[in-house]
Amino acid sequence: PKLRRFVTLIVYTGARLENAIRIDWDRHVDLPARAITFPVTKNGEMRTVHIPDPLLIELSKVPESERHGRMFDWSHKSHVHKPLKSACARAGVPYLSPHQLAAIPTLPGCGAMPAATCAG
């Protein structure tokens, strides 16, 4: 569930890996307003993004009692690659880095299609 939530977040927000692993439920996520705020982006500015339906569904699966503190327990961005590579291998799909996942919505022909449809 954590990895699925992570991939969905990256695909639907275009967040950079280092920003995604720093998300704090209490400070950065507002489910009723359907917004996630990234306090610092690569250009040093704050960015708030809309939570689209697929991401809202994934985030809503997290029990309210667990919606406190950091959304992901990875302490460094390098800790994400191994579980993501393992999951891709188990599923028999090519590995896409978090950076590649974030670019899926901008690929030609993807438009507003769900990432799974576009990524094959």
MDTraj code that builds the backbone (N, CA, C; nanometers):
import mdtraj as md
import numpy as np

residues = "PRO LYS LEU ARG ARG PHE VAL THR LEU ILE VAL TYR THR GLY ALA ARG LEU GLU ASN ALA ILE ARG ILE ASP TRP ASP ARG HIS VAL ASP LEU PRO ALA ARG ALA ILE THR PHE PRO VAL THR LYS ASN GLY GLU MET ARG THR VAL HIS ILE PRO ASP PRO LEU LEU ILE GLU LEU SER LYS VAL PRO GLU SER GLU ARG HIS GLY ARG MET PHE ASP TRP SER HIS LYS SER HIS VAL HIS LYS PRO LEU LYS SER ALA CYS ALA ARG ALA GLY VAL PRO TYR LEU SER PRO HIS GLN LEU ALA ALA ILE PRO THR LEU PRO GLY CYS GLY ALA MET PRO ALA ALA THR CYS ALA GLY".split()
xyz = np.array([
    [0.0814, -0.1221, 0.0000],
    [0.0000, 0.0000, 0.0000],
    [0.0849, 0.1274, 0.0000],
    [0.1963, 0.1260, 0.0740],
    [0.2804, 0.2464, 0.0795],
    [0.3408, 0.2764, -0.0569],
    [0.3907, 0.1749, -0.1245],
    [0.4540, 0.1960, -0.2541],
    [0.3500, 0.2384, -0.3581],
    [0.2319, 0.1782, -0.3518],
    [0.1243, 0.2169, -0.4439],
    [0.0864, 0.3637, -0.4220],
    [0.0760, 0.4020, -0.2953],
    [0.0436, 0.5412, -0.2612],
    [0.1527, 0.6349, -0.3130],
    [0.2776, 0.5942, -0.2963],
    [0.3903, 0.6748, -0.3426],
    [0.3861, 0.6941, -0.4943],
    [0.3693, 0.5846, -0.5683],
    [0.3666, 0.5919, -0.7141],
    [0.2495, 0.6777, -0.7601],
    [0.1335, 0.6592, -0.6990],
    [0.0163, 0.7386, -0.7362],
    [0.0422, 0.8865, -0.7098],
    [0.1040, 0.9173, -0.5972],
    [0.1355, 1.0563, -0.5641],
    [0.2311, 1.1174, -0.6667],
    [0.3355, 1.0443, -0.7010],
    [0.4350, 1.0943, -0.7959],
    [0.3711, 1.1179, -0.9336],
    [0.2933, 1.0203, -0.9796],
    [0.2337, 1.0299, -1.1129],
    [0.1342, 1.1450, -1.1211],
    [0.0497, 1.1590, -1.0193],
    [-0.0574, 1.2578, -1.0288],
    [-0.0204, 1.3979, -0.9812],
    [0.0949, 1.4118, -0.9140],
    [0.1352, 1.5464, -0.8732],
    [0.2608, 1.5935, -0.9461],
    [0.3361, 1.5003, -1.0037],
    [0.4619, 1.5367, -1.0674],
    [0.5685, 1.5741, -0.9663],
    [0.5472, 1.5360, -0.8410],
    [0.6411, 1.5724, -0.7339],
    [0.7769, 1.5076, -0.7551],
    [0.8786, 1.5778, -0.7172],
    [1.0132, 1.5218, -0.7161],
    [1.0236, 1.4269, -0.5972],
    [1.1053, 1.3252, -0.6130],
    [1.1210, 1.2223, -0.5114],
    [1.1521, 1.2807, -0.3740],
    [1.2493, 1.3705, -0.3683],
    [1.2890, 1.4253, -0.2383],
    [1.1763, 1.5062, -0.1731],
    [1.0898, 1.5668, -0.2538],
    [0.9758, 1.6399, -0.1974],
    [0.8675, 1.5439, -0.1500],
    [0.8461, 1.4373, -0.2249],
    [0.7416, 1.3403, -0.1894],
    [0.7714, 1.2719, -0.0560],
    [0.8967, 1.2341, -0.0335],
    [0.9263, 1.1602, 0.0900],
    [0.9256, 1.2506, 0.2136],
    [0.9163, 1.3813, 0.1937],
    [0.9115, 1.4749, 0.3070],
    [0.7687, 1.5163, 0.3446],
    [0.6694, 1.4666, 0.2722],
    [0.5319, 1.5089, 0.2996],
    [0.4913, 1.4674, 0.4406],
    [0.4350, 1.5628, 0.5106],
    [0.3845, 1.5413, 0.6462],
    [0.2318, 1.5556, 0.6401],
    [0.1623, 1.4530, 0.6870],
    [0.0155, 1.4549, 0.6831],
    [-0.0407, 1.5809, 0.7487],
    [0.0107, 1.6146, 0.8650],
    [-0.0460, 1.7250, 0.9438],
    [-0.0175, 1.8622, 0.8832],
    [0.0999, 1.8786, 0.8257],
    [0.1400, 2.0103, 0.7768],
    [0.1161, 2.0326, 0.6283],
    [0.1121, 1.9241, 0.5486],
    [0.1117, 1.9414, 0.4041],
    [-0.0107, 1.8886, 0.3305],
    [-0.0919, 1.8077, 0.3973],
    [-0.2047, 1.7436, 0.3292],
    [-0.3371, 1.7950, 0.3847],
    [-0.4232, 1.8383, 0.2949],
    [-0.5586, 1.8828, 0.3323],
    [-0.6565, 1.8072, 0.2431],
    [-0.7005, 1.6887, 0.2900],
    [-0.7900, 1.6065, 0.2087],
    [-0.9230, 1.6751, 0.1795],
    [-0.9892, 1.7390, 0.2777],
    [-1.1162, 1.8050, 0.2451],
    [-1.1017, 1.9119, 0.1363],
    [-0.9895, 1.9824, 0.1353],
    [-0.9651, 2.0850, 0.0329],
    [-0.9011, 2.0257, -0.0930],
    [-0.8671, 1.8968, -0.0855],
    [-0.8034, 1.8261, -0.1967],
    [-0.6745, 1.8957, -0.2398],
    [-0.5868, 1.9215, -0.1407],
    [-0.4622, 1.9922, -0.1703],
    [-0.3445, 1.9309, -0.0950],
    [-0.2310, 1.9285, -0.1620],
    [-0.1038, 1.8917, -0.0996],
    [-0.0097, 2.0084, -0.1242],
    [0.0564, 2.0521, -0.0180],
    [0.1521, 2.1614, -0.0294],
    [0.2929, 2.1064, -0.0134],
    [0.3757, 2.1367, -0.1108],
    [0.5169, 2.1035, -0.1033],
    [0.5856, 2.2313, -0.0573],
    [0.6365, 2.2345, 0.0678],
    [0.6880, 2.3592, 0.1230],
    [0.8114, 2.4132, 0.0523],
    [0.8944, 2.3241, -0.0020],
    [1.0140, 2.3685, -0.0727],
    [1.0286, 2.2839, -0.1988],
    [1.0353, 2.3491, -0.3120],
    [1.0562, 2.2792, -0.4378],
    [1.1976, 2.3076, -0.4862],
    [1.2340, 2.2531, -0.6014],
    [1.3724, 2.2710, -0.6474],
    [1.4071, 2.4170, -0.6736],
    [1.3060, 2.5003, -0.7002],
    [1.3353, 2.6419, -0.7210],
    [1.3236, 2.7216, -0.5910],
    [1.3037, 2.6493, -0.4791],
    [1.3000, 2.7140, -0.3485],
    [1.1655, 2.7721, -0.3092],
    [1.0660, 2.7533, -0.3925],
    [0.9337, 2.8095, -0.3638],
    [0.8365, 2.7020, -0.3178],
    [0.7342, 2.7435, -0.2480],
    [0.6279, 2.6554, -0.2055],
    [0.5359, 2.6294, -0.3247],
    [0.4800, 2.5070, -0.3304],
    [0.3870, 2.4738, -0.4384],
    [0.2725, 2.3922, -0.3804],
    [0.1497, 2.4326, -0.4107],
    [0.0318, 2.3578, -0.3686],
    [-0.0328, 2.2989, -0.4927],
    [-0.0647, 2.1688, -0.4855],
    [-0.1248, 2.1007, -0.5999],
    [-0.2603, 2.0427, -0.5616],
    [-0.3464, 2.0333, -0.6601],
    [-0.4779, 1.9731, -0.6443],
    [-0.4624, 1.8209, -0.6350],
    [-0.5433, 1.7580, -0.5511],
    [-0.5434, 1.6120, -0.5397],
    [-0.6523, 1.5584, -0.6339],
    [-0.6133, 1.4953, -0.7451],
    [-0.7135, 1.4401, -0.8365],
    [-0.7766, 1.3131, -0.7776],
    [-0.8881, 1.2711, -0.8356],
    [-0.9634, 1.1574, -0.7827],
    [-0.8800, 1.0325, -0.7545],
    [-0.7962, 0.9838, -0.8487],
    [-0.7207, 0.8613, -0.8193],
    [-0.6302, 0.8743, -0.6963],
    [-0.5697, 0.9904, -0.6794],
    [-0.4842, 1.0118, -0.5627],
    [-0.5679, 1.0253, -0.4366],
    [-0.6804, 1.0933, -0.4459],
    [-0.7694, 1.1063, -0.3305],
    [-0.8144, 0.9692, -0.2821],
    [-0.8460, 0.8807, -0.3747],
    [-0.8874, 0.7446, -0.3381],
    [-0.7753, 0.6738, -0.2629],
    [-0.6518, 0.6825, -0.3138],
    [-0.5385, 0.6175, -0.2473],
    [-0.5126, 0.6763, -0.1083],
    [-0.5141, 0.8074, -0.0986],
    [-0.4874, 0.8708, 0.0309],
    [-0.5985, 0.8415, 0.1308],
    [-0.7196, 0.8302, 0.0832],
    [-0.8331, 0.8026, 0.1717],
    [-0.8301, 0.6610, 0.2274],
    [-0.7554, 0.5723, 0.1644],
    [-0.7417, 0.4344, 0.2134],
    [-0.6595, 0.4273, 0.3417],
    [-0.5796, 0.5291, 0.3665],
    [-0.4973, 0.5320, 0.4881],
    [-0.5901, 0.5624, 0.6053],
    [-0.5919, 0.4749, 0.7071],
    [-0.6778, 0.5012, 0.8226],
    [-0.6472, 0.6377, 0.8852],
    [-0.7512, 0.7058, 0.9287],
    [-0.7317, 0.8390, 0.9877],
    [-0.6313, 0.8368, 1.1012],
    [-0.6288, 0.7281, 1.1762],
    [-0.5359, 0.7189, 1.2895],
    [-0.3899, 0.7184, 1.2442],
    [-0.3655, 0.6878, 1.1163],
    [-0.2295, 0.6845, 1.0629],
    [-0.1954, 0.8083, 0.9803],
    [-0.2861, 0.9032, 0.9724],
    [-0.2633, 1.0245, 0.8934],
    [-0.1998, 1.1344, 0.9780],
    [-0.0866, 1.1013, 1.0385],
    [-0.0119, 1.1968, 1.1209],
    [0.1358, 1.1750, 1.0941],
    [0.2118, 1.2815, 1.0995],
    [0.3552, 1.2704, 1.0753],
    [0.3846, 1.2455, 0.9285],
    [0.5018, 1.1920, 0.9038],
    [0.5449, 1.1721, 0.7654],
    [0.4598, 1.0672, 0.6947],
    [0.4250, 1.0956, 0.5700],
    [0.3452, 1.0026, 0.4909],
    [0.4267, 0.8783, 0.4572],
    [0.5556, 0.8963, 0.4327],
    [0.6434, 0.7853, 0.3963],
    [0.7581, 0.7780, 0.4962],
    [0.7984, 0.6561, 0.5301],
    [0.9023, 0.6408, 0.6319],
    [1.0427, 0.6250, 0.5737],
    [1.0580, 0.6494, 0.4446],
    [1.1912, 0.6441, 0.3868],
    [1.2690, 0.7672, 0.4320],
    [1.3885, 0.7447, 0.4854],
    [1.4663, 0.8564, 0.5383],
    [1.5519, 0.9242, 0.4308],
    [1.5706, 0.8571, 0.3185],
    [1.6506, 0.9136, 0.2107],
    [1.5927, 0.8678, 0.0788],
    [1.6063, 0.9500, -0.0229],
    [1.5470, 0.9164, -0.1527],
    [1.6039, 0.7880, -0.2116],
    [1.7265, 0.7518, -0.1766],
    [1.7854, 0.6279, -0.2289],
    [1.7129, 0.5037, -0.1773],
    [1.6406, 0.5158, -0.0670],
    [1.5697, 0.4014, -0.0084],
    [1.4449, 0.3622, -0.0869],
    [1.4038, 0.4441, -0.1811],
    [1.2818, 0.4189, -0.2585],
    [1.3101, 0.3263, -0.3764],
    [1.4264, 0.3359, -0.4345],
    [1.4552, 0.2655, -0.5588],
    [1.4477, 0.1128, -0.5463],
    [1.5031, 0.0560, -0.4407],
    [1.5051, -0.0903, -0.4274],
    [1.3637, -0.1488, -0.4188],
    [1.2752, -0.0982, -0.3303],
    [1.1399, -0.1557, -0.3282],
    [1.0640, -0.1327, -0.4584],
    [1.0897, -0.0215, -0.5241],
    [1.0222, 0.0066, -0.6504],
    [1.0714, -0.0897, -0.7589],
    [1.2018, -0.1129, -0.7645],
    [1.2565, -0.2083, -0.8613],
    [1.2044, -0.3490, -0.8353],
    [1.1969, -0.3889, -0.7089],
    [1.1461, -0.5220, -0.6734],
    [1.0004, -0.5378, -0.7142],
    [0.9206, -0.4352, -0.6893],
    [0.7785, -0.4406, -0.7250],
    [0.7619, -0.4516, -0.8765],
    [0.8416, -0.3790, -0.9524],
    [0.8346, -0.3864, -1.0982],
    [0.8736, -0.5261, -1.1462],
    [0.9774, -0.5825, -1.0862],
    [1.0219, -0.7170, -1.1255],
    [0.9121, -0.8199, -1.0967],
    [0.8501, -0.8107, -0.9777],
    [0.7423, -0.9047, -0.9428],
    [0.6241, -0.8915, -1.0385],
    [0.5977, -0.7692, -1.0824],
    [0.4848, -0.7453, -1.1723],
    [0.5200, -0.7734, -1.3180],
    [0.6486, -0.7944, -1.3453],
    [0.6916, -0.8209, -1.4818],
    [0.6834, -0.7001, -1.5726],
    [0.7028, -0.5818, -1.5144],
    [0.6992, -0.4583, -1.5936],
    [0.8349, -0.3896, -1.5851],
    [0.8698, -0.3120, -1.6864],
    [0.9979, -0.2414, -1.6818],
    [1.0018, -0.1414, -1.5668],
    [1.1193, -0.1262, -1.5098],
    [1.1385, -0.0299, -1.4014],
    [1.1329, 0.1116, -1.4559],
    [1.0551, 0.1949, -1.3901],
    [1.0540, 0.3381, -1.4180],
    [1.0968, 0.4081, -1.2900],
    [1.1948, 0.4932, -1.2995],
    [1.2406, 0.5666, -1.1821],
    [1.1314, 0.6639, -1.1390],
    [1.1358, 0.7127, -1.0147],
    [1.0384, 0.8138, -0.9729],
    [1.0371, 0.9354, -1.0659],
    [1.1529, 0.9724, -1.1166],
    [1.1592, 1.0865, -1.2097],
    [1.0814, 1.0550, -1.3377],
    [1.0953, 0.9326, -1.3894],
    [1.0214, 0.8920, -1.5086],
    [0.8712, 0.8834, -1.4789],
    [0.8362, 0.8347, -1.3599],
    [0.6947, 0.8256, -1.3221],
    [0.6310, 0.9642, -1.3191],
    [0.7042, 1.0608, -1.2674],
    [0.6498, 1.1967, -1.2579],
    [0.6258, 1.2572, -1.3955],
    [0.6966, 1.2061, -1.4959],
    [0.6820, 1.2602, -1.6314],
    [0.5694, 1.1938, -1.7100],
    [0.5111, 1.0863, -1.6599],
    [0.4080, 1.0137, -1.7346],
    [0.2941, 1.1038, -1.7820],
    [0.2382, 1.1893, -1.6977],
    [0.1268, 1.2708, -1.7484],
    [0.1648, 1.3656, -1.8616],
    [0.2932, 1.3902, -1.8811],
    [0.3345, 1.4831, -1.9866],
    [0.3770, 1.4116, -2.1147],
    [0.3753, 1.2784, -2.1134],
    [0.4147, 1.2046, -2.2328],
    [0.3102, 1.2215, -2.3426],
    [0.3522, 1.2261, -2.4669],
    [0.2562, 1.2402, -2.5777],
    [0.1519, 1.1286, -2.5735],
    [0.0276, 1.1656, -2.5862],
    [-0.0809, 1.0680, -2.5887],
    [-0.1351, 1.0309, -2.4538],
    [-0.0736, 1.0770, -2.3476],
    [-0.1199, 1.0397, -2.2139],
    [-0.2382, 1.1233, -2.1689],
    [-0.2316, 1.2545, -2.1921],
    [-0.3410, 1.3399, -2.1493],
    [-0.3811, 1.3132, -2.0064],
    [-0.5083, 1.2914, -1.9840],
    [-0.5597, 1.2679, -1.8490],
    [-0.5809, 1.1196, -1.8232],
    [-0.5224, 1.0315, -1.9073],
    [-0.5410, 0.8878, -1.8870],
    [-0.4733, 0.8441, -1.7584],
    [-0.5300, 0.7418, -1.6923],
    [-0.4627, 0.6891, -1.5739],
    [-0.3218, 0.6420, -1.6096],
    [-0.2315, 0.6548, -1.5170],
    [-0.0913, 0.6202, -1.5413],
    [-0.0766, 0.4766, -1.5855],
    [-0.1510, 0.3844, -1.5263],
    [-0.1368, 0.2430, -1.5611],
    [-0.1698, 0.2211, -1.7083],
    [-0.2661, 0.2935, -1.7602],
    [-0.3049, 0.2805, -1.9000],
    [-0.1917, 0.3280, -1.9895],
    [-0.1338, 0.4382, -1.9544],
    [-0.0307, 0.4993, -2.0375],
    [0.1022, 0.4260, -2.0243],
    [0.1352, 0.3818, -1.9039],
    [0.2643, 0.3204, -1.8796],
    [0.2690, 0.1753, -1.9257],
    [0.1535, 0.1202, -1.9613],
    [0.1508, -0.0149, -2.0150],
    [0.1445, -0.1145, -1.9059],
])
top = md.Topology()
chain = top.add_chain()
for i, resn in enumerate(residues, 1):
    res = top.add_residue(resn, chain, resSeq=i)
    for name in ("N", "CA", "C"):
        top.add_atom(name, md.element.get_by_symbol(name[0]), res)
traj = md.Trajectory(xyz[None], top)
